[in-house]
Amino acid sequence: MMKRFTAVLLLLTVTITAQQVPKPPADEGVVTFKSNTQLVIETVFVKDKNGKAIEGLTPKDFTLTENNVVQTIQFAEFQKFDDAKPTPMPTAIAAKPVIMGAPSVTVGQIAPEPPGDIRHRDHRLLALYFDMAAMQVPDQIRALSSARKFIRTQMTGADEAAIMQYTGAAVKVLNDFTSDRVALEASIEKLIVGEGQGFDETDTSADTGTAFGQNDSEFNLFNTDRQLAALQTAVKMLGTLTEKKSLVYFSSGLRLSGSSNQAQMQATVNAAIRANVSFFPVDARGLVASAPLGDATMGSPGGQGMYSGRSALAMAGNLQRSQDTMYSLAADTGGKALLDNNDLAMGIVNAQQAISSYYILGYYTNQTNLDGKFRRVKITVNVPDAKLDYRQGFYAGKTFSKFTAADKERQLEDALMLGDPITELTLAMEVDYFQMNRAEYFVPVTVKVPGSELALVKKSGGERTLIDFIGEVKDEFGTTVSNVRDKVDIKLSGETAAELVKRPIQYDTGFTLLPGTYTVKILARDDETGRIGTYMTKFLVPNLNKEEKRIPISSVVLSSQLVDMRDALFTAGKDNGKTPIANPLIQNGQKLLANVTHVFSRSKDMYVYLQAYQPNATTFEPLVAFVTFYKGQTKAFETQPLQVTEGLQNRLKTVPLKFSMSLSQLPPGRYDCQVTVLNPAGQKAAFWQAPIVLTQ
């Protein structure tokens, strides 16, 4: 759990030499024009009175209006499907030769179509989406088996399928749209059954966390929001293609929590309509015939409800509500839900049969305001008795300045679920660890954002910059064990605001973790421009209790700033009434700020801090430590040995080691900084080394 976080502006000393710079000539008579164009794509099914597709139409045969304003149709592309069934696949999957080479840049995503290239022309696009986080193991087996059945026996020559998976952490594209049935079946075979945890819909189920695997009770309220947000992420991936898409959604139900999920539900539906995607939900539980009071997988409900019929009624109601949401997703996007049916492949067939030959119409709307409002579309054709089927309107896109608070939250959650990083903001991060007791470790995380990439906004007579932070820590099994969500509001004025371009913003937070391998992912967003930066890295928290050959030591923190906590520009400690964790970097009202980039100035002192531990020693054993700088293989500088004869009186016998040194005697350049800790009595040692850069 997050305990304490602080953000400050790092102070840099900059020497500026004034020079006479000639002013550029004024641009007189220069006029700048700016124009925004938005291409809108509509798919239109045009059929005669017998239900057959009408071919040979041109843009002149259609009339299209947007909010009752006539639009000029730029093109009308006819998509004609060949539904001849392919030959049955062989029983065994044929092995393909392995071709060595550079991996494709589109692996793990839906490849967008280049301008003017309709690579999926005359093909029906079916996306098979498996919500592994919401299906129990038997449901996963049924869903995967039905997909394999469709690929083997029911996929036609006009079909192209993509395989997408949601594991509770991210939406992954296992296969881009392809007609290669061998490759599709190979991806189905690679899916690991039981990777996700199911969500029991009864009140007696254990708390297994949310779709993100969160263990924090605050995040348990958003199980359905996470699943819907994952669907929204998948829809945005499909939105890069102009054709009509069908997303077959395999899940074991999706239940709304009253009106709490309506905003995310509407956002997902709006995104699907905007991306020209129809949902075809499939209840992977099949035909459900459960016992009135539950089967052997759940505990007895107890109480009077089991005698009055209230418990049985609640169970039936929970099942019905979990299917109602799936039905709504289909009805609102033009799809069809498959519920209470053991032939799950029929759900894919429904999506297949729902799309016949159609026209793709494209036009540049003359309403370029990105306000997020609904725009009604009406299409007619000059063919007697023709029947048209198309989307009746769409929600326009939004600029970040038009985002509501809910829109901003969804943007961060979508970015957190993406497998690919976002690099609109530059981030640098450092993760350290310090042992708290025999079992737990305090892990401080420091993030640095260049001030030159942030926007200033004037409010209340001063200037300020707003930064949103969101992040999570996952263990080696992909389960989120801790998270952080914070908004940093830094107020600036006068010279401080003017120096922002030269001074990075540093933000730090902390987690309490057990030994193990973890992955931390942090997102930062400029709340004025909407630009986002992502930083993700793996780190190891070692079990120092098992260290016998060397001296157990913590991370080594290098710093050039020791600031007073009262002078911090932003400090918050929302500990929810709990006692805050003692941050070893805060002592005597001062905080040591980690130098994330390891770039130091010769004009400032350098601080080094670490902890050594003697958990198994019966009495305190004196230690000797020193810091050495190497230039290649040559020793450039070494501190005087630091002799420590007393340690903290705790069970770990923690020994803090602090160094403060001047770097003015060293010339600028690259060095290797090494920290050496010796235990003469125990004949043990510990070494730590990292590269640093020394500037003027």
N, C-alpha and C positions, 0 to 999 in steps of 0.2 A: 504494500500500500504506500502511496506517496505520503511523505511526511512533511517535508519543508522544501520550499523553493525560493530562489532569489534571482533577480535579474538586475544587472547593473550595466552602466556604460563604461567600457574600458578606456582609460585615459592614456593618450599617446602624446609624446613630446615631438612636435614637428617644427623644424626651422625653415622659414620661408624667406628667401632673398628677394627684395623688391627690385624689379626691373622695369624699364620703360617698354611697354608692349604697345605697338601701333594698333589702333582700332580698325576693325575691318570696315570697308565702305558700306554705307547704308544701302539696302536694297530698295531702291525707289521704283515704284511702278510695278512691283512684282506681286501678282495675285496668286494665292494658293487655293486650289479647289480640292475638296474631299468628298468622296462618294462611297457609299456602302451598297453592295448588292447581295441579295439573299436568294439563292436558288431553292425553290420549293418543288418537291417531287410528289406526285400523286399517282397511285396505281388505280386503274379503272377497269372493272370487268364489264364488258359490253356483250350482251347475249341477245339472241332473237327470241321470239315467242316460244320456240321449241327448246330453249336452253342451250343452244350451241353458240360458240364464240363467233363474233362477227369480225372478219379480217379486212384488211385493206384500207383502214381509216387513216386520215392525215390530220395534222394539227388544225387545218381549216374546218374539219368536220366537228370539232368540239368547241364549246363555249364555256369558259370558266370564269367565275367571279369569286373574289375574296372580300368579304364584308360588303357585298353588293357593288364592288368595283370590278369592272371587267379587266382581266389580265391577258397579256399576250403570251400564248403558248409557244415556246421555242422549239419543242420537239415532241413527237408521239412515237414511242418505240414499242412495237408489238412483240410480246413474249409468247412464243408458241411452244407448247410442251409435247414431247413425244413420250406417251405413257406406255409404250411397249415394254412389257416386263423382261428383265434380263434373264439369262440362263441361270439355273440354280448354282450356288457356290459350292465348291468341293467341301467335303467334311473337314479336312485339315487346312489350316491357313498356310498358304504357300509362302515360303521364306524368300524375302527380297534380298538381292545383293547389297552389301553395305558399301556405300560410296563415301569415301573420305573427302573432307573439304570443309570450308567455313560454314558454320550454321547459318540458317536463314534468319534475317533480321525480323521476320514476322512470326517466329516461333512463339507460341503462348499468347497470340492475339489474333483478332480478325483482321486480315489484311485489307486495307481500303483499296478501292478501285482508283487507278490513275485517272485524271481528267480525260474524258472522251473515250475511255476504255470500259466497256461493259463486259467484263470477263465472265459473268454468270448469265449471259444472255441465253434465253430459251431453257432455263433451268429453274426448278422449284427449290427454294432454300428452306431447309428444315434444320433448326438448331435443337439438339437433344441436350437438355439441361438437367443435371442430376444434383439435387440438393441433399448431399450425403450427410449434412449436419442435422437434417430433420427426418431421416429415415432410419428405422431400426435395421439390423442386419438382415432379417428375412425379407423386409421390403426392398432393401438394396439388391438382393439377389433376384427378386421378381422384376425390378425395374431394368436391371442390366440384361437379364435373360430376354425380356420383351424387346429391348433395343436390338439385341443380336438376332432375334427372330425376324424383325422387320428388315434388317440389313441383308440377311441371307435370302429371304423368300418374298418380301413385299416391296422392296425398293425398285423403282422403275428407272428407265434410262433418262428421264427428265429430272430426277431427284439429285440434289447435292445436299449432303448432311454435314453438320459441324457438331462436335461433342464438347460440351462445357460442363465443368464440375465446380460445385461450391462446397468447400470442406469446413466451413465455419471461420476460416481465416481470410480467404481470398477467392475470387472467381478466376478459374483457370480454363484456358482454351486448350484442350487436348488435341483437337483436330480442327483446322480451318475447313471451310466448305469445300467438299470434294465428292466426286462420284466413285472414288476408289474404295470399293467395299472391303477389300482385304485390309487396307490401312485403317478403316473405321472399326472393323471387328478387332483388329489388333489393339486399338486404343481401349475398346470395351474390356478386353481381356486383362489389360494392365491396371484397370481400376481396382483399388484395394477395398475389399468388402470389410465394413466395420470401421472405416476411417473416421466417420463422423458419429456423433452421439445423437440418439433420438430424443424427442421432447414428448414426454408423457403429458396428456391433456387432463389428467385427474389431479385433484388437490392433494392426493396422498403420495405423489411422486417425489423423489429426492431432487434436491436442487443441484442440477448438473451444469449450471451456467448458461450463458446465452449462446447465440449462434457464433459469436466471436470467442467463445470459451471463457468469458469473463467470470471470475469468482466473486467480484465485488457486487454487493447487493444493489448498489445504485444502477449498475448496468444490467441486472437481471430483469428490469422492467421493459427492456427493449428487445426481447427475443424476436418478436414478429417484425419490428422495425429493421432489425439486422437482416432478416431473410428478405424482406421487401427491398431494402437498399441494395442487397446483392443482386436481386432481379433487375433493379434499375441500372446497376453497373453493367450487367450482361446486355441489357437493351441498348445502352449507349455504345457498346462495342459493335453491335449489329447495325447501329444507325449510320455507320460509315458506308454502307452499301445502299444503292438506290432502289434495289428490287424489293418486292414484297417478301417479308420474312415471317416464318412461323416458329415460335419457341415452344417446344413441348416440355412442360415443367413437371418432372417427376418429384413428388414429395409425399410425405405421410400426413398431409393436412397442414393448414395454415390458419391459425385462429387469431382474430383481432381481439384486443383487450379493450372492449368498449369503444369509446371515441378517441382513445389515446393514439391509435395507429392510423387514424383517418388521413392525417397530413401526409405521412409516408406512403400510404396506399394510393392517394390521389397523385402524388408525385411519380410513383412508379407507373401508373396508368397513363399519365400525361406523357412521360418519357417514351412509353411504348407507342402511343399514337403518333408522337412527333417522329419517331424512328421508323414508322410503318411496320410495326411488329404486332402480331396477334398472339395471345397466350392460349395454349392448349394444355391446361393442367391435367395431370393424371394422378389419381389417388393410388399410390403404390401399395396401400393396404388391401386393395382388391375388394371383394365382397366380404364385408365385416359381419361376423355373427358372434359377438362377444357375450360372455356370461353376464347376467344382470348386475352382479357385484364385482365384476372384474375377474381376470384369470389368475394363474399362479405367478405371473410376473410382477404383481403389485400386492401390497399389503391390504389387509381387511380395512374397509373404511371405518367400521365401528360406529357407535352412537345409535340413536333412534332411527336415523335415516335408512339403515339397512332393513328395518322392519316396516317402515311406512312406505317404502318405495321411492323415497326422495333421492337416495344414492343412485339407484338404477336410472331414474329420470335424469339426474345430473350427468351421468355418464353418457346417456344417449344424446343429451343436449350438447355436451362437449364435442361429440363426434359430428353432430349436425353443423355446429358453428365452425368447426375446422374445415368442413366441405363448403360452407357458404362463401368463405373468402375465396376459395379456388374458383367457385362458380362466378363470383363477381369479377375476378380478373379476366376470365374468358368473355363474359358478357360485355364488359366495358371496352374490350379491345377487338371484338369481332371474332373471337375464337369459340371453342367448345370444350367443356370439361368432361372428362371421363371419370365417373364416380361409381362405386359399387359394382365393379366389373373385374373379373379375374383375368380377362384377356387384355393386359395392359398395352400390347402392341396395337390394339384398336385405337388407342389415343393418338399414336403416330399416324395411323391410317386416316383418322379424322382430319388431321392437319394436312395430310397429303391430298385428300379429296376436296378440301376447302379451297384450294388454289388451282384454278384452271388457267387457260391462256388469258392474258390481260395486256393492257396498254400501260406504258410508263409515260406520264405527261410531266413535262418540266417547264417552269416559268420563273422569271425573276419578278418577285413581288415589288410593287411600288410602295408598300408600307414597310419601311426599313427600320422603324422604331422597335428596338429590342426591349419591350416592356413586359413580356411574359403573359400577355393577355390572349384570350381565345379569339381565333379568327375563323369565321364560318366560311366554308367553301361550298360552292354549288357548281355542278357540271352537267351540261346537257349535250346531246349529240343530234345531228340532223338526219337520223335514220328512223323511219317510222316503226313503232312498236318495239323499239329497242329498250332493254332493261339494263340499267346501270347500277353498279355496286362499287362504292368508294367511301373513303372516310369523309365525314361531313364537316370536318374542320380540324384545327390543331392549335396547340398553344405555342405562341412565338417564343423564341429564345429570350434569355435575360442577360443583360450586362451585370457585372458584379455590383454596380451601384444600385441596381434595382432589387438585389437579393433581400429577402426577409431573413429574420433570425433562423427560421427553420431551413431555408435554402442554404444558408452558410453552414449549418451543422451537417446537412446532407452532403455538401461539397467536401467537407473534411472526412466524413465517413467513407464516401466513395473513394477518395484519394488513399485512405488507409487500407482499403480492400484491394486496390490495384497492385498487381505484382510488379509492374514497372515503376521506377522512381520518377518523380516530378522534379525538374531542375530549374524552375523559374527563379528560385532563390538559392543562393549558395549557402550551404551549411557545413560546419565542421563540428565534430563531436568527440568527446573523450569519456570513457567509462572506466571507473576505478572500483576498488573493493577494499573494505576494512572489516576485520572480524569483530563482531559484537559480543558473542558468547560461543559456547562450544558448538552451536548448531547454526546460528544465523550470521549473515554478513550485511553490512550497510554498503550499498552500491550507489555512489553519487554519479550522476550523469550531467555533463556540462555541454551545452550547445552554444555555438557562436555564429552570429548572423552579421554580415558586413553592413554597416550603417548606410553605405552608399547605395544599397539596393532597396532601402526602405523609403516610404513616402511619408512626408510630414503633413499633418492636417491642423489647421488653425481652429481652435475652439476655446471659448471662455477667456479670450484675451491672450492666450499663450499658444504654443505649438506642442504637439504631442504625436507620438507614433504608437499604433496599436498592433500587437502581434498575437495571433492565436497559436497555441501549441496543443497538439494531441499526440499521444503515443501509447505504445503497449510493449510489454516484455513477454515473450513466449518461450516456453521450455523446448527441449529437443523433440518433444512429441507434437508440437504445434499448438499447445494449450496456452492461452493467455493467463499468466499468473499475476500480473499487475498492470496498471494503466495510469495515465496521467491526462488530465484535461484542464487547460488553464488559458487565461487571457491576460496578457501583460500590457498595461497601460503606462507608458513612460512619458511624463510631462517634461517638456524642455522649454528653455527660454534663452533669449539673447545669444551669447557666445556658444552656449551648450548646443543649441539647435544648429548654429552655423558649422560647428565642428562635427556634426553627425556623419558627414560623408567620409571622415577620416577615422571614426571611432566605431568599432563593432559593438553590437549588443550581445551580452553574454547572459545566458539563462541556465539555471541549474535546478535539478530536482534530485530526488533520492528514492531508492527502493530497498526493501528488506527482503533478501533472498536466501535460499539454501544453496549449498554447493551444487554445481551442475553447469551444463552448457545452455546458453540462452541466446535469443535474438531480440534486439531492441530496435524498434522503428519509431522515429520521431518525425512529425510533420510540423512545419512552421508556415504560417500564412500572414502576409501583410493585409491587415483588415481594411486598408484604404484602397488598394489596387486589386486584391484577390490573388496575388501571385503566391505560389506555394513552392516550398522546398522540402525534399525528403532526404532523410539519412537513415540507413539501416545497416547494422553490423552484427556479427556474432561475437560473443565474449564468453569467457570461462571464469566461473567463480570456483577456485580450487578448494579442496578440503584440506586445510592446513593442519588439521589434527593428525593426518596420516603422513605428514612430512617428517622423516626421520634422518635422512642423510644431510639435509641442509637446514639452515635457520629459517623457520617460517616467517615470511615478511608479507606485508600488504602491497598494494600498488604504490608506486612512487609518483608523487605529484610534483611537477615542476611549475614554478610560478614566478611572475615578476611584479605581482601586486598583492599587497596586504592592506585591506580596507577596513574601516570602521563600519560595523553593521548599522549604526545610526545614520551614516551618510549614504546608504544604499538608495538608489533611485526607486527601486521597487522591491518590497519585501512583503511576503504573505506567508502565513502559517496556519492553514485551515486543517487542523488536526482532529476535528470532530470530537473534541472533548478528551482526546487521548493524550498521553504524555509524549511530547515530541522526541524523536530519536536524536541522540547526541551526535551531531556531525563532528567528526574529528578535525575537519578543516576550519571549524569555528572555535576559537579559544580566546578567552579574556576579552570578549566583545569585538574581536577582529576576525575577519574571514580571509583565508588564503584562496585566491582565485586561480584555478588551474589554467595554465597556458596551453590551450588546445592545440595550436599549430606548432608549438615548440620553436617559435621565432622570438629571439630576445635582442634587446638593445644594449650596447656596451655602456650606455649612460645610466642604466638602472641595475639595481642589485637583483640577484637571482636567489630564489628560495627553493629549497628541496625539503619535502616532508614525506616520511613513511613511518610505518610501525613494524616492530619486530615482536615476536611472541615466544614465550617459553612455557607452554601449557603443561609440559611433563616434568619440568624442573622442580625439585623439592625446595631449593633455595635459589635466590636470584643469582644469575651468572653474569658478570660484567661483560659488556660488548664494546667493540671498537669499530667505528665506521668512518668512511671518508669518501669524497667525490673526486673523480678523475675525469679530465677532458683529454681525448685523443684526437690528433690530426693525422688520419690514416693510421699508421703503425707507431707514430711518435707520440709520446706523452707531452701534452702542451701545458697542462696545469693540474695541480692536485692540492686539495685542501689539507689542513692539518688534521690528524686523526682525532675524531671525537670519541672520548671515552665516557661511557655511561655506566655508572656504578649503582644506580637505583632505578627501579621500575615501578609502574603503577601497582598498587595493592589490589589486584583483582585475580580471579581464577586463571585468567590467561597470562598473567604476568606481562601485560602489554608494556612495551618499551617504545615511547615516541622518539624518533630521531629527526632533528631539525638542523638545517644548514642555511646560512645566509652568507653570500659571497659577492664580491665585486667582480665584474667582468671587464672592467676598463683596461686591464693589462693584456687582454687577449685581442689579437687582430680579427677583423670581420672574416667570416667564412663558415664552413661546415665542420662540425665536430661530432664526436660520439661521446655522450655523457654516460659515465659508468658510476654506479653506487655500489660500494663494497661494504658488507657487514661481516665482522669476524667474531667468533666466540672462542677465545684462547683456551678456556677451561674445558669446553666440550669438544674442541677441535672440529668445529663446524664453520661453514661460511655460506654467504648468500650473495649473488651478484645480479645486478639489473643494469641494462644498457639500452639507450635510445638515441637516435640522431637528433641534433639541434642545429639551428641556424643562428648565427650571431651577426647582427647588423650594426651599422654605425650609430 
